[in-house]
């Protein structure tokens, strides 16, 4: 019995992954209004009935894709404390987010398009809980400043800078790829991008970069 439940759980997880990936691609290509559940089903390779089994309608599916993006980004930033070494934490966070842009460009662009259009479908997510989460991250930065671990820069705008610079490689991939010599960024290019951002951001914050090479290796 337990084995059957485990197998059903794996099937559900795989089906949801296929649906969310297909939905993200359709939403980016056609926008929310222009996307249909039929098109998502066709792209995912699953019957339309399966989509409605996991997601009751298009708006719930769209919300799930958007929330998934934020949760993946924020999960790597949840546990930091004032006792952490900012060089290690921020290096790891920047590197992780650049690699997310490499591996999940479609969902990152979908998130950007939603915000550009006003963020209507994220209004509930960006409520009090999210504001408190963000304030908590900024307070850790301030704790680092108070302990002399980084210069007295505005924590809020440092976080915005990290978000903007790391997500740029996904959200503006067509522009980035056109100016790269090879026509498209390689894994080595993404590594260099991460190392460059770590160097610039940490140096700008007055953070010792002694651990950077270890973190990114």
C-alpha positions, 0 to 999 in steps of 0.5 A: 500500500505504501509503495502504491502511494509513493508511486502515485505521489511521484506520478502526481509530481511529474505531471504537475512539473510537466503542466507548470513548464508547459503553462509557463511557455504558453503564458510567455508566448501568448500572454494570460488572455491568449493562452488556453488550457487546450494549448497547455495540455497539448504542449504538456502531452497530457489530457486536458482533464489532467490539467483540471484535476491538478488545477481547477482553472487557468487563473489558478494554474497561472498563479501556481506558476508565478508563486513557484518562481518566487518561492524558488528564488526566496527559498535560498534567502530564507535562513540567513541571520546576522551571525552569518558571513555576508561574503559566503551568504551573498556569494552563494545567493548571487550564484544561485540566482544567476544559475536560475536565470540560466536554467529557468529563463522562461518562468523568470520572463513570465514573472517579469511580464506579469509585473510590467503589466501591473502585477494584478495576479500577484497582489495577494502574494505580495501582502503583509506576509511577504512584506514581513519576509522582505523586512526580515531580510533587510534587517539581517543586512542592517545587522551585518552593517551594525557589526561592521561586516559591511559598509552602511549601504541601504539594505533595501536597494542592495537587495533590489540590485541583486534581484535586478542584476541576476534576473537580467540574464533571463529577462533580457536573454535575447539582448544578452545573447545578441551581444555575446560573441558566441550568440548564446551564453555558455555555462562558462559565460554564466559562471563568469557573470556570477563571479563578476556580480559577486565581485562588484556587489560585495566590493561595493558593500565593503565586504571582504571577498576571501571566501568567494573563490571557495563558495563559487568553486 
